[in-house]
Amino acid sequence: MTLSTQLKDTVTKVPAAAVAANQAFDYVQPTNTHIEQLAAQFGAPLMVLDCEAIRRQYHALKNALPGVVLHFALKPLPLAAVVRTLLEEGASFDLATSGEVDLVASQGVPSERTIHTHPIKRDSDIRDALAYGCTVFVVDNINELEKFIAYKDQAEILVRLSFRNKDAFADLSKKFGCSPDVAIDIISYAQQLGIRIKGLSFHVGSQSPNPTKYVEAINACAKVITKVSELGLPALSTLDIGGGFPVPYSVDVLPIDVFCAPINVALAQLPETMQIIAEPGRFIVASSVTSVASVMGQAQREGKTWYYLDDGIYGSFSGLMFDEAAYPIDSAKQEGERFESVLAGPTCDSIDVVSDSIMLPKLNNGDLIISRMMGAYTLATATDFNFFKRAEVVVLNEQVHSQVLTG
């Protein structure tokens, strides 16, 4: 099969306007040759989404956490193709906004395969989710619980606990969650209000380097579950262990089966009737997207060549400003001596610099820069600042039986 035939069979272009080293990552990525042909066909900048990578990551985590229902968190990459791919693989979904409700509804996701986990919600957010059929929500305080008095016959609640994690890239328990004692108070008050408490949830933070905090959180939740029973309150049936499973950008991380082994041991100590769910986001999609930018100009400054790209910090590289984002970046051109260089974005803002020190061969205008591992918090947070349009999205291998690009 020729490359052109492969591309015809496996590529779908998504208009930008529609886009609002362990074994888990051992799959065949689109090669530089494939990327160059896509750029020739569609132009640059591009974000190339490989749905086969999504499938592999989903099943790697599913195998590492047997019996745990995986609710993909849409936040890192809220694309219809991602939703369709995961829906076909049997995934469930974690929603946080009415826009995310609209997205999964538009792709035919059954509402019973969704939960709504934003701890702080507007009344309209609750009503929109309930109208769709999503009935499981998260709270972490009394004020939020009282919002459900009007919906007590429709909704079920998970109480989110806080477990601070200084080692995580993003300590989400700084902003959300309550102590075990406050959780007991919330559950007791819910009983008085007639609001059903389904269980507990937590999130140890993004890019957690080891499973220790998960184990500590599971053990603490087990004590709350026992205390609830001792107080004669309705038994809790669900524990949501959140996300945060790490991916390798510039440093190695534990293989996902090794990472999850102690988590499984801790989960095995819970009552057999307890349903366990998780909210993976970055782990599922980080490796699925490759960025393609082109050199639109260059200049010599202080002994370095500055290459100005048609994508940058305000676009697909937005994660460089606020995320764990040491993306693997290189030029499509590989031959020739390399020199210390600078990659700058296209806008007129001085902070729009992708890398201020990268070794590259001498490039010409129009040459391509290829960046891997760009599926999480890139497209989702890109802007049209300075009226530079966001990168177009090209989707590979969306159909399960499509020819997978193999180089």
Disulfide bonds with the S-S distance in Angstrom:
none
